[in-house]
Amino acid sequence: MDIKGLDYNTQREPLIMPEYGREIQNMINYTVNVPDKAMRQVCAETIVKMMATKVTNRYGDTNFEQTLWDHLYIISGKKLEIDWPFDVSKAENIQARPEPMKRPDINEHVRLRHYGCLMEKIFEKLKTMPEGDERDELVRLAANQMKRDLINWGHGSMDDEKVADDLARFTDGRIQLDLSRFTFDNMNMSSNEGQRKTPGNTKKRRQ
């Protein structure tokens, strides 16, 4: 429905950088079309000062002032002709997105889903590692992570002997965890128990 006199956001020009608001964008659009270069320069410098007040949480950022000029360049659609105090040729890199992370090989078979492919890679590494402090530390990290995985997948239940047995089995017997000497990290069980509560089991505070 189009009612004369009403201005809807859906009918307006999309905001290039919403954090600065529509008024800043309108001022930049106006400045682009100012015929006098000296006046465009004055307007641009004033706009940058106003832009700084919109993103006060970035005051401590490195190269904060240059970032503002980069943003001015982007919002203007690279059409603003002024004497730029900074090199804005790489301004668009600010909006560049990182390359997507490589997904695990879909053909890679995970024997134990509750441990995952990363733990299986650790098992493979432990098979070939020589004895020493480095291997001992990796064993400690692996055993504790295995215990956490068992707690998560077992709804809070786990068995230290299960960890030792799996560790030995999936390293072809190279790693034998001595439970009489090995100490696991303290595991926080409360978070797992809290996830299993249902609304019907929770007592109401108000009657």
Backbone as a chain_set.jsonl record, in Angstrom:
{"seq": "MDIKGLDYNTQREPLIMPEYGREIQNMINYTVNVPDKAMRQVCAETIVKMMATKVTNRYGDTNFEQTLWDHLYIISGKKLEIDWPFDVSKAENIQARPEPMKRPDINEHVRLRHYGCLMEKIFEKLKTMPEGDERDELVRLAANQMKRDLINWGHGSMDDEKVADDLARFTDGRIQLDLSRFTFDNMNMSSNEGQRKTPGNTKKRRQ", "coords": {"N": [[0.847, -1.199, 0.0], [0.631, 2.145, -0.922], [0.819, 5.162, 0.441], [0.386, 8.546, -0.003], [2.661, 10.965, 1.166], [3.696, 9.523, 3.265], [6.726, 8.135, 4.334], [8.446, 5.341, 3.851], [10.938, 3.064, 5.081], [11.39, 0.928, 3.41], [11.01, 1.98, 0.937], [13.078, 3.604, 0.488], [16.483, 4.466, -0.46], [18.8, 1.829, -0.135], [20.812, 1.455, 2.823], [24.26, 1.829, 2.791], [26.249, 1.533, 4.722], [24.934, 0.788, 7.521], [25.54, 1.491, 10.196], [26.162, 4.157, 10.343], [23.906, 5.549, 9.747], [21.031, 7.075, 8.039], [21.067, 9.856, 7.608], [23.764, 10.59, 7.485], [24.493, 9.239, 5.16], [22.879, 10.565, 3.311], [23.986, 13.133, 3.444], [26.514, 12.628, 2.411], [25.874, 11.841, -0.185], [24.875, 14.257, -1.1], [27.188, 15.839, -0.949], [28.811, 14.707, -2.896], [27.777, 15.751, -5.229], [28.268, 18.436, -5.076], [29.399, 21.259, -6.774], [31.75, 22.815, -6.397], [35.09, 22.162, -5.619], [36.583, 22.885, -3.336], [34.558, 23.38, -1.513], [33.437, 20.856, -1.379], [35.509, 19.562, -0.096], [35.481, 20.758, 2.441], [32.957, 19.955, 3.308], [33.286, 17.17, 3.34], [35.241, 16.792, 5.351], [33.834, 17.708, 7.55], [31.752, 15.87, 7.619], [33.149, 13.509, 8.204], [33.941, 14.016, 10.835], [31.438, 13.938, 12.041], [30.743, 11.323, 11.517], [32.494, 10.008, 13.202], [31.301, 10.337, 15.67], [29.295, 8.52, 15.595], [30.309, 6.036, 15.902], [31.538, 5.53, 18.428], [32.521, 3.443, 19.892], [34.713, 2.542, 18.602], [36.876, 4.131, 19.01], [39.332, 3.435, 20.123], [40.511, 1.887, 18.21], [43.112, 0.836, 15.964], [44.412, 3.041, 13.525], [42.047, 4.518, 13.328], [41.062, 6.982, 12.298], [41.749, 6.85, 9.595], [40.146, 4.708, 8.873], [37.611, 5.858, 9.003], [37.712, 7.646, 6.831], [38.031, 5.809, 4.807], [35.549, 4.544, 4.953], [33.911, 6.684, 4.26], [34.646, 6.977, 1.597], [33.705, 4.544, 0.573], [30.903, 4.711, 1.054], [30.283, 6.848, -0.564], [30.275, 5.693, -2.975], [32.636, 5.655, -4.321], [32.778, 7.978, -5.727], [33.311, 10.484, -4.815], [35.132, 13.343, -5.252], [37.825, 14.579, -3.914], [40.609, 15.931, -2.023], [42.076, 13.416, -0.688], [43.037, 12.634, 2.596], [44.212, 10.281, 3.253], [45.363, 7.196, 1.825], [42.979, 5.713, -0.034], [42.677, 3.661, -1.734], [42.553, 0.985, -1.141], [40.274, 0.675, 0.284], [37.985, -0.873, -0.042], [38.722, -3.347, 0.837], [38.022, -3.54, 3.455], [35.444, -4.465, 3.605], [35.723, -6.951, 2.632], [35.196, -10.436, 2.678], [36.368, -13.194, 4.609], [37.925, -16.131, 3.219], [35.925, -19.031, 2.863], [36.019, -21.617, 5.331], [37.73, -24.677, 4.851], [35.898, -27.568, 4.363], [35.698, -30.714, 6.086], [36.794, -33.703, 4.457], [34.242, -35.2, 2.684], [34.224, -37.808, 2.189], [35.638, -38.922, 4.143], [35.767, -41.293, 6.602], [34.296, -41.531, 9.727], [34.938, -43.324, 12.474], [34.082, -43.341, 15.121], [31.607, -41.419, 16.11], [31.146, -39.921, 18.41], [33.621, -39.156, 19.261], [34.787, -37.962, 17.04], [36.377, -36.755, 13.944], [38.708, -35.279, 14.366], [39.745, -36.181, 16.792], [40.306, -38.758, 16.028], [42.391, -38.31, 14.282], [44.269, -37.473, 16.093], [44.656, -39.855, 17.466], [45.942, -41.302, 15.458], [48.276, -39.833, 15.239], [49.427, -40.227, 17.724], [50.186, -42.845, 17.486], [52.603, -42.848, 16.165], [54.289, -41.162, 17.506], [57.272, -40.538, 19.348], [58.26, -41.617, 22.657], [58.076, -39.347, 25.399], [58.016, -35.978, 26.797], [56.4, -34.411, 25.135], [54.664, -36.238, 23.902], [53.43, -37.23, 26.192], [52.024, -34.993, 27.052], [50.215, -34.641, 24.957], [48.78, -36.985, 25.224], [47.57, -36.528, 27.684], [45.906, -34.333, 27.078], [44.303, -35.52, 25.114], [43.032, -37.649, 26.498], [41.499, -36.275, 28.402], [39.803, -34.811, 26.721], [38.46, -36.9, 25.486], [37.058, -37.89, 27.66], [35.336, -35.744, 28.169], [33.849, -35.83, 25.83], [32.562, -38.291, 26.114], [30.989, -37.742, 28.327], [29.265, -35.782, 27.288], [27.976, -37.175, 25.218], [26.953, -39.268, 26.579], [25.007, -38.26, 28.183], [25.883, -37.196, 30.615], [27.029, -39.342, 31.894], [29.946, -41.374, 32.319], [33.022, -43.276, 31.996], [36.093, -43.878, 33.375], [37.665, -46.055, 32.773], [36.691, -46.75, 30.296], [37.668, -44.671, 28.733], [40.444, -45.156, 28.908], [40.533, -47.697, 27.757], [39.565, -47.227, 25.123], [41.498, -45.43, 24.231], [43.791, -47.004, 24.189], [42.967, -48.946, 22.351], [42.488, -47.525, 19.932], [44.933, -46.536, 19.357], [46.364, -48.641, 18.613], [47.404, -50.038, 20.773], [49.644, -48.608, 21.529], [49.451, -46.548, 23.379], [49.06, -46.756, 26.718], [47.059, -46.084, 29.258], [47.653, -45.436, 32.544], [45.559, -45.733, 35.008], [45.879, -45.632, 37.731], [47.746, -43.762, 38.2], [47.248, -41.637, 36.549], [45.614, -38.487, 36.404], [42.548, -37.088, 35.844], [41.187, -34.028, 34.525], [39.07, -31.794, 36.413], [35.726, -32.202, 35.775], [32.941, -30.299, 34.779], [29.868, -31.067, 35.694], [27.436, -29.915, 36.037], [26.512, -28.28, 33.968], [25.83, -30.098, 31.984], [23.82, -31.526, 33.214], [21.969, -29.544, 33.533], [21.096, -29.101, 30.952], [19.5, -31.255, 30.492], [17.215, -30.903, 31.845], [13.725, -30.526, 31.868], [10.867, -28.395, 31.125], [8.728, -29.4, 32.626], [9.926, -30.536, 34.775], [10.909, -28.509, 36.234], [10.583, -26.549, 39.061], [8.019, -24.249, 39.781], [8.418, -20.86, 40.614], [6.489, -19.138, 41.321], [3.207, -19.432, 42.443]], "CA": [[0.0, 0.0, 0.0], [1.417, 3.36, -1.069], [0.054, 6.314, 0.896], [1.134, 9.765, -0.248], [3.065, 11.695, 2.36], [4.383, 8.643, 4.2], [8.041, 7.731, 3.828], [8.811, 4.063, 4.44], [12.317, 2.653, 4.848], [11.43, -0.001, 2.285], [10.966, 2.755, -0.294], [14.274, 4.449, 0.434], [17.736, 3.887, -0.938], [19.405, 0.976, 0.9], [21.969, 2.011, 3.516], [25.494, 1.105, 2.458], [26.827, 1.181, 6.02], [23.856, 1.19, 8.43], [25.979, 2.007, 11.486], [26.267, 5.619, 10.306], [22.572, 6.113, 9.624], [20.615, 7.608, 6.741], [21.418, 11.264, 7.452], [25.15, 10.642, 7.017], [24.515, 8.823, 3.763], [22.293, 11.655, 2.514], [24.959, 14.226, 3.369], [27.586, 12.221, 1.499], [25.316, 11.912, -1.537], [24.808, 15.681, -1.445], [28.542, 16.344, -1.142], [29.319, 14.195, -4.175], [27.268, 16.59, -6.314], [28.645, 19.838, -4.898], [30.285, 21.581, -7.907], [33.017, 23.43, -5.997], [35.932, 21.179, -4.942], [36.944, 23.363, -2.002], [33.392, 23.18, -0.659], [33.337, 19.404, -1.164], [36.524, 19.213, 0.896], [34.986, 21.196, 3.75], [31.837, 19.087, 3.667], [33.808, 15.838, 3.64], [35.911, 16.827, 6.651], [32.778, 17.85, 8.557], [31.03, 14.594, 7.685], [33.998, 12.536, 8.896], [33.838, 14.299, 12.264], [30.129, 13.449, 12.485], [30.803, 9.856, 11.466], [33.219, 9.545, 14.395], [30.384, 10.337, 16.816], [28.37, 7.397, 15.435], [30.998, 4.768, 16.202], [32.433, 5.848, 19.542], [33.12, 2.213, 20.411], [35.912, 2.234, 17.819], [37.891, 5.16, 19.226], [40.633, 2.842, 20.436], [41.007, 1.06, 17.109], [44.265, 1.313, 15.219], [44.068, 3.717, 12.27], [40.618, 4.842, 13.393], [40.733, 8.094, 11.41], [41.798, 6.371, 8.212], [38.966, 3.869, 8.657], [36.481, 6.75, 8.727], [37.84, 8.131, 5.46], [37.749, 4.653, 3.947], [34.106, 4.36, 4.947], [33.365, 7.791, 3.47], [34.902, 6.623, 0.203], [32.809, 3.446, 0.199], [29.523, 5.188, 1.044], [30.121, 7.737, -1.714], [30.323, 4.914, -4.201], [33.923, 5.988, -4.948], [32.519, 9.08, -6.652], [33.641, 11.759, -4.184], [36.413, 13.862, -5.73], [38.424, 15.509, -2.962], [41.993, 15.602, -1.695], [41.968, 12.449, 0.404], [44.198, 12.695, 3.5], [44.767, 8.938, 3.345], [45.224, 6.366, 0.636], [41.724, 4.968, 0.075], [42.612, 2.724, -2.86], [42.263, -0.353, -0.636], [39.164, 0.81, 1.239], [37.013, -1.951, -0.2], [39.179, -4.539, 1.549], [37.372, -3.567, 4.766], [34.227, -5.247, 3.489], [36.021, -8.27, 2.061], [34.919, -11.542, 3.575], [37.418, -14.224, 4.566], [37.617, -17.332, 2.451], [35.247, -20.042, 3.693], [36.885, -22.683, 5.841], [37.634, -25.931, 4.127], [35.124, -28.594, 5.063], [36.349, -32.03, 6.095], [36.505, -34.553, 3.311], [32.966, -35.886, 2.901], [34.445, -39.247, 2.061], [36.394, -39.382, 5.308], [34.896, -42.094, 7.46], [34.506, -41.359, 11.164], [34.55, -44.58, 13.108], [33.367, -43.049, 16.367], [31.083, -40.071, 15.965], [31.201, -39.162, 19.649], [34.972, -38.597, 19.37], [34.988, -37.081, 15.892], [37.525, -37.016, 13.079], [39.915, -34.661, 14.909], [40.303, -37.098, 17.788], [40.877, -39.905, 15.327], [43.69, -37.871, 13.775], [45.183, -37.488, 17.241], [44.996, -41.256, 17.697], [46.926, -41.675, 14.448], [49.534, -39.161, 15.563], [50.003, -40.886, 18.902], [50.77, -44.134, 17.094], [53.957, -42.672, 15.631], [55.09, -40.236, 18.311], [58.2, -41.172, 20.288], [57.994, -41.322, 24.06], [58.655, -38.097, 25.868], [57.098, -35.001, 27.389], [55.432, -33.947, 24.142], [53.631, -37.25, 23.76], [52.698, -37.294, 27.451], [51.09, -33.868, 27.098], [49.142, -34.913, 24.01], [47.962, -38.038, 25.838], [46.765, -35.892, 28.729], [44.863, -33.554, 26.422], [43.394, -36.437, 24.419], [42.238, -38.391, 27.476], [40.513, -35.375, 28.997], [38.798, -34.503, 25.714], [37.651, -38.108, 25.322], [36.156, -37.972, 28.795], [34.292, -34.748, 27.947], [32.973, -36.327, 24.767], [31.726, -39.353, 26.667], [29.996, -37.107, 29.203], [28.27, -35.11, 26.451], [27.196, -38.149, 24.457], [26.325, -40.205, 27.502], [24.08, -37.52, 29.052], [26.459, -36.99, 31.936], [27.677, -40.536, 32.423], [31.208, -41.713, 31.669], [33.783, -44.286, 32.696], [37.524, -43.677, 33.139], [38.197, -47.256, 32.139], [36.299, -46.666, 28.893], [38.63, -43.772, 28.098], [41.72, -45.859, 28.807], [40.369, -48.794, 26.808], [39.477, -46.675, 23.77], [42.782, -44.828, 23.893], [44.695, -48.1, 23.836], [42.48, -49.642, 21.158], [42.601, -46.725, 18.72], [46.35, -46.261, 19.075], [46.961, -49.967, 18.393], [48.117, -50.469, 21.972], [50.836, -47.8, 21.811], [49.211, -45.711, 24.563], [48.441, -47.472, 27.828], [46.817, -45.091, 30.307], [47.689, -46.013, 33.888], [44.564, -44.988, 35.779], [46.306, -45.493, 39.121], [48.651, -42.618, 38.273], [46.756, -40.533, 35.733], [44.561, -37.682, 37.024], [41.743, -36.331, 34.892], [40.764, -32.687, 34.927], [37.734, -31.74, 36.996], [34.693, -31.973, 34.765], [31.747, -29.621, 35.29], [28.711, -31.877, 35.329], [26.191, -29.171, 36.223], [26.014, -27.767, 32.696], [25.191, -31.19, 31.266], [22.585, -31.875, 33.887], [20.999, -28.48, 33.302], [20.545, -29.217, 29.617], [18.569, -32.366, 30.434], [15.995, -30.56, 32.565], [12.592, -30.143, 31.043], [9.994, -27.457, 31.861], [7.86, -30.087, 33.559], [10.68, -30.907, 35.959], [11.357, -27.31, 36.907], [9.58, -26.054, 39.985], [7.625, -22.865, 39.576], [8.688, -19.978, 41.758], [5.224, -18.476, 41.708], [2.037, -20.303, 42.387]], "C": [[0.877, 1.241, 0.0], [0.549, 4.56, -0.711], [0.91, 7.559, 0.715], [1.44, 10.473, 1.069], [3.776, 10.855, 3.39], [5.669, 8.106, 3.565], [8.471, 6.466, 4.542], [10.276, 3.734, 4.136], [12.433, 1.731, 3.637], [11.406, 0.712, 0.946], [12.208, 3.607, -0.484], [15.469, 3.704, -0.161], [18.36, 3.036, 0.167], [20.639, 1.645, 1.52], [23.199, 1.166, 3.2], [26.189, 0.646, 3.727], [25.849, 1.665, 7.094], [24.316, 1.803, 9.738], [26.07, 3.53, 11.521], [24.909, 6.287, 10.125], [22.305, 6.763, 8.272], [21.04, 9.051, 6.548], [22.85, 11.416, 6.957], [25.219, 10.274, 5.542], [23.943, 9.914, 2.86], [23.271, 12.812, 2.371], [26.092, 13.892, 2.409], [27.112, 12.291, 0.055], [25.238, 13.368, -2.014], [26.192, 16.22, -1.776], [29.132, 15.904, -2.471], [28.939, 15.125, -5.318], [27.553, 18.079, -6.132], [29.647, 20.214, -5.979], [31.666, 22.108, -7.512], [33.853, 22.446, -5.179], [36.292, 21.608, -3.524], [35.783, 23.157, -1.028], [33.189, 21.689, -0.379], [34.313, 18.963, -0.087], [36.057, 19.566, 2.299], [33.859, 20.284, 4.22], [32.326, 17.707, 4.091], [34.454, 15.796, 5.017], [34.897, 16.951, 7.782], [32.028, 16.534, 8.735], [31.841, 13.554, 8.443], [33.949, 12.749, 10.404], [32.509, 13.799, 12.826], [30.093, 11.924, 12.486], [31.476, 9.296, 12.719], [32.308, 9.472, 15.604], [29.4, 9.173, 16.752], [28.988, 6.063, 15.839], [32.012, 4.994, 17.308], [33.104, 4.609, 20.116], [34.396, 1.847, 19.675], [37.048, 3.221, 18.042], [39.282, 4.57, 19.457], [41.224, 2.014, 19.321], [42.231, 1.691, 16.451], [43.8, 1.91, 13.898], [42.581, 4.069, 12.202], [40.234, 5.92, 12.392], [40.753, 7.65, 9.947], [40.587, 5.505, 7.89], [37.745, 4.719, 8.33], [36.526, 7.264, 7.285], [37.6, 6.997, 4.46], [36.245, 4.434, 3.823], [33.407, 5.467, 4.147], [33.5, 7.493, 1.975], [33.938, 5.546, -0.285], [31.373, 3.934, 0.071], [29.263, 6.093, -0.155], [30.11, 6.987, -3.03], [31.57, 5.187, -5.011], [33.789, 7.148, -5.942], [32.954, 10.436, -6.098], [35.044, 12.198, -4.597], [36.89, 14.964, -4.794], [39.902, 15.164, -2.823], [41.971, 14.703, -0.464], [43.212, 12.508, 1.288], [44.879, 11.338, 3.684], [44.597, 8.234, 1.998], [43.984, 5.486, 0.804], [41.583, 3.936, -1.044], [42.265, 1.308, -2.416], [41.095, -0.355, 0.35], [38.201, -0.361, 1.146], [37.438, -3.229, 0.497], [38.533, -4.666, 2.922], [36.156, -4.478, 4.732], [34.467, -6.63, 2.902], [35.788, -9.353, 3.102], [36.039, -12.567, 3.486], [36.967, -15.413, 3.74], [36.935, -18.346, 3.357], [36.21, -21.141, 4.116], [36.652, -23.97, 5.057], [36.889, -26.956, 4.966], [35.893, -29.9, 5.061], [35.921, -32.843, 4.883], [35.232, -35.355, 3.577], [33.123, -37.395, 2.806], [35.207, -39.821, 3.251], [35.443, -40.087, 6.281], [35.273, -41.893, 8.924], [34.015, -42.613, 11.862], [33.716, -44.352, 14.356], [32.89, -41.6, 16.331], [31.189, -39.264, 17.253], [32.606, -38.627, 19.926], [35.271, -37.648, 18.211], [36.283, -37.336, 15.146], [38.804, -36.398, 13.63], [40.568, -35.559, 15.958], [40.917, -38.313, 17.105], [42.233, -39.551, 14.725], [44.726, -37.836, 14.897], [45.596, -38.919, 17.56], [46.082, -41.698, 16.722], [48.291, -41.062, 14.75], [50.222, -39.833, 16.745], [50.652, -42.22, 18.554], [52.24, -43.999, 16.698], [54.835, -41.762, 16.472], [56.037, -40.997, 19.228], [57.841, -40.813, 21.725], [58.689, -40.039, 24.47], [57.593, -37.157, 26.387], [56.021, -34.556, 26.401], [54.302, -34.961, 23.966], [52.79, -37.346, 25.023], [51.658, -36.182, 27.534], [49.928, -34.093, 26.139], [48.211, -36.007, 24.543], [47.038, -37.438, 26.887], [45.607, -35.112, 28.116], [43.822, -34.462, 25.762], [42.482, -37.148, 25.404], [41.157, -37.51, 28.09], [39.424, -35.007, 27.997], [37.888, -35.702, 25.473], [36.63, -38.231, 26.454], [35.019, -36.962, 28.65], [33.312, -35.225, 26.884], [32.035, -37.409, 25.283], [30.639, -38.788, 27.577], [28.877, -36.489, 28.37], [27.37, -36.115, 25.727], [26.463, -39.134, 25.364], [25.394, -39.542, 28.485], [24.591, -37.442, 30.489], [27.16, -38.189, 32.513], [28.954, -40.816, 31.646], [31.936, -42.735, 32.532], [35.252, -44.084, 32.358], [38.135, -44.877, 32.434], [37.845, -47.301, 30.655], [37.269, -45.784, 28.124], [39.955, -44.493, 27.881], [41.652, -46.977, 27.773], [40.326, -48.281, 25.371], [40.808, -46.086, 23.324], [43.786, -45.893, 23.473], [44.27, -48.757, 22.524], [42.742, -48.841, 19.886], [44.006, -46.194, 18.472], [47.103, -47.565, 18.881], [47.839, -50.41, 19.56], [49.335, -49.642, 22.32], [50.677, -46.977, 23.084], [48.435, -46.525, 25.594], [48.299, -46.493, 28.987], [46.742, -45.785, 31.658], [46.758, -45.202, 34.784], [44.948, -44.829, 37.243], [47.219, -44.282, 39.307], [48.117, -41.401, 37.531], [45.596, -39.817, 36.439], [43.846, -36.876, 35.959], [41.464, -34.938, 35.436], [39.384, -32.777, 35.573], [36.726, -31.378, 35.913], [33.472, -31.334, 35.42], [30.514, -30.365, 34.804], [27.426, -31.06, 35.342], [25.621, -28.689, 34.907], [25.315, -28.847, 31.908], [23.856, -31.559, 31.885], [21.512, -30.832, 33.615], [20.345, -28.578, 31.951], [19.485, -30.303, 29.559], [17.253, -32.054, 31.155], [14.907, -30.149, 31.582], [11.707, -29.212, 31.833], [9.118, -28.15, 32.882], [8.551, -30.473, 34.853], [11.142, -29.722, 36.77], [10.25, -26.783, 37.808], [9.275, -24.602, 39.728], [7.892, -22.071, 40.852], [7.413, -19.313, 42.258], [4.082, -19.463, 41.542], [0.847, -19.542, 41.788]], "O": [[1.771, 1.37, 0.836], [-0.349, 4.931, -1.466], [2.031, 7.623, 1.219], [0.594, 10.565, 1.959], [4.399, 11.397, 4.303], [5.681, 7.682, 2.409], [8.824, 6.511, 5.721], [10.79, 4.08, 3.073], [13.439, 1.745, 2.928], [11.745, 0.117, -0.077], [12.363, 4.262, -1.515], [15.451, 2.485, -0.333], [18.439, 3.49, 1.308], [21.408, 2.314, 0.83], [23.176, -0.058, 3.329], [26.662, -0.488, 3.81], [25.922, 2.814, 7.529], [23.566, 2.565, 10.348], [26.057, 4.13, 12.596], [24.79, 7.493, 10.338], [23.216, 6.974, 7.472], [21.349, 9.446, 5.424], [23.13, 12.266, 6.111], [25.922, 10.923, 4.766], [24.464, 10.16, 1.772], [23.376, 13.409, 1.299], [26.574, 14.76, 1.681], [27.846, 12.739, -0.827], [25.5, 13.667, -3.179], [26.368, 16.958, -2.746], [29.876, 16.656, -3.1], [29.699, 15.271, -6.275], [27.124, 18.895, -6.948], [30.673, 19.545, -6.1], [32.645, 21.872, -8.221], [33.386, 21.944, -4.156], [36.305, 20.783, -2.61], [35.992, 22.806, 0.134], [32.813, 21.308, 0.73], [33.998, 18.102, 0.735], [36.214, 18.78, 3.233], [33.811, 19.891, 5.386], [31.845, 17.142, 5.074], [34.232, 14.85, 5.772], [35.079, 16.366, 8.85], [31.709, 16.134, 9.855], [31.286, 12.796, 9.239], [33.919, 11.784, 11.169], [32.455, 13.296, 13.948], [29.48, 11.312, 13.36], [31.083, 8.248, 13.232], [32.515, 8.633, 16.481], [28.739, 8.868, 17.745], [28.281, 5.086, 16.086], [33.195, 4.691, 17.153], [34.147, 4.713, 20.761], [35.097, 0.924, 20.09], [38.066, 3.165, 17.352], [40.286, 5.143, 19.034], [42.328, 1.488, 19.462], [42.365, 2.913, 16.392], [42.916, 1.368, 13.233], [41.944, 3.933, 11.157], [39.214, 5.807, 11.712], [39.883, 8.027, 9.162], [40.06, 5.553, 6.779], [36.936, 4.347, 7.48], [35.502, 7.31, 6.604], [37.029, 7.215, 3.391], [35.73, 4.174, 2.735], [32.429, 5.211, 3.445], [32.577, 7.73, 1.196], [33.42, 5.616, -1.4], [30.693, 3.613, -0.904], [28.16, 6.108, -0.701], [29.95, 7.593, -4.089], [31.589, 4.989, -6.226], [34.583, 7.278, -6.874], [32.966, 11.429, -6.826], [36.024, 11.505, -4.323], [36.438, 16.107, -4.86], [40.384, 14.212, -3.437], [41.859, 15.182, 0.665], [44.33, 12.439, 0.778], [45.99, 11.261, 4.209], [43.791, 8.636, 1.159], [43.945, 4.619, 1.677], [40.497, 3.403, -1.27], [41.747, 0.516, -3.204], [40.95, -1.278, 1.152], [37.658, -0.794, 2.162], [36.61, -4.109, 0.729], [38.492, -5.755, 3.495], [35.866, -5.178, 5.702], [33.524, -7.394, 2.697], [36.145, -9.194, 4.269], [36.599, -12.787, 2.412], [35.772, -15.664, 3.586], [37.333, -18.502, 4.511], [37.096, -21.54, 3.36], [35.532, -24.293, 4.663], [37.213, -27.18, 6.132], [36.659, -30.168, 4.136], [34.819, -32.677, 4.36], [35.143, -36.093, 4.559], [32.278, -38.157, 3.274], [35.399, -41.032, 3.361], [34.441, -39.518, 6.714], [36.43, -42.067, 9.307], [32.825, -42.925, 11.842], [32.758, -45.081, 14.616], [33.68, -40.672, 16.503], [31.31, -38.04, 17.2], [32.763, -37.726, 20.75], [35.945, -36.635, 18.4], [37.172, -38.033, 15.633], [39.887, -36.931, 13.391], [41.792, -35.681, 16.007], [41.936, -38.834, 17.558], [43.125, -40.398, 14.664], [45.902, -38.13, 14.683], [46.755, -39.172, 17.889], [47.028, -42.384, 17.108], [49.328, -41.693, 14.543], [51.443, -39.989, 16.763], [51.562, -42.672, 19.248], [53.026, -44.93, 16.879], [56.019, -41.607, 16.174], [55.644, -42.0, 19.825], [57.183, -39.801, 21.967], [59.752, -39.694, 23.953], [56.41, -37.495, 26.415], [54.869, -34.35, 26.783], [53.131, -34.59, 23.89], [51.574, -37.524, 24.946], [50.549, -36.394, 28.025], [48.784, -33.775, 26.463], [46.999, -35.954, 24.334], [45.863, -37.796, 26.968], [44.468, -35.214, 28.573], [42.62, -34.207, 25.841], [41.277, -37.243, 25.169], [40.024, -37.954, 28.276], [38.255, -34.899, 28.366], [36.683, -35.54, 25.277], [35.485, -38.626, 26.232], [33.871, -37.272, 28.965], [32.101, -35.048, 27.015], [30.856, -37.439, 24.932], [29.513, -39.286, 27.599], [27.697, -36.64, 28.687], [26.157, -35.925, 25.639], [25.477, -39.752, 24.961], [25.017, -40.138, 29.494], [23.833, -37.601, 31.446], [27.831, -38.068, 33.538], [29.036, -40.528, 30.452], [31.521, -43.025, 33.654], [35.626, -44.115, 31.185], [39.023, -44.726, 31.595], [38.611, -47.828, 29.849], [37.651, -46.105, 26.998], [40.521, -44.442, 26.789], [42.593, -47.183, 27.007], [40.983, -48.843, 24.494], [41.197, -46.229, 22.165], [44.539, -45.706, 22.518], [45.11, -49.085, 21.687], [43.167, -49.402, 18.876], [44.244, -45.486, 17.494], [48.33, -47.6, 18.971], [48.868, -51.06, 19.375], [50.008, -49.933, 23.309], [51.654, -46.732, 23.791], [47.295, -46.925, 25.359], [49.285, -46.119, 29.622], [45.869, -46.622, 31.887], [47.118, -44.124, 35.258], [44.395, -43.972, 37.931], [47.44, -43.83, 40.43], [48.484, -40.268, 37.841], [44.71, -40.461, 36.999], [44.463, -36.077, 35.253], [41.5, -34.704, 36.644], [38.626, -33.711, 35.315], [36.869, -30.367, 35.225], [33.024, -31.771, 36.481], [30.163, -30.292, 33.627], [26.434, -31.456, 34.731], [24.404, -28.679, 34.72], [24.322, -28.578, 31.233], [22.889, -31.864, 31.186], [20.329, -31.146, 33.484], [19.186, -28.197, 31.787], [18.642, -30.282, 28.661], [16.3, -32.83, 31.091], [15.18, -29.492, 30.577], [11.757, -29.204, 33.063], [8.79, -27.557, 33.91], [7.912, -30.706, 35.879], [11.698, -29.881, 37.857], [9.116, -26.595, 37.368], [10.183, -23.807, 39.481], [7.643, -22.518, 41.972], [7.274, -18.977, 43.434], [4.04, -20.231, 40.581], [-0.24, -20.103, 41.654]]}, "num_chains": 1, "name": "protein.A"}
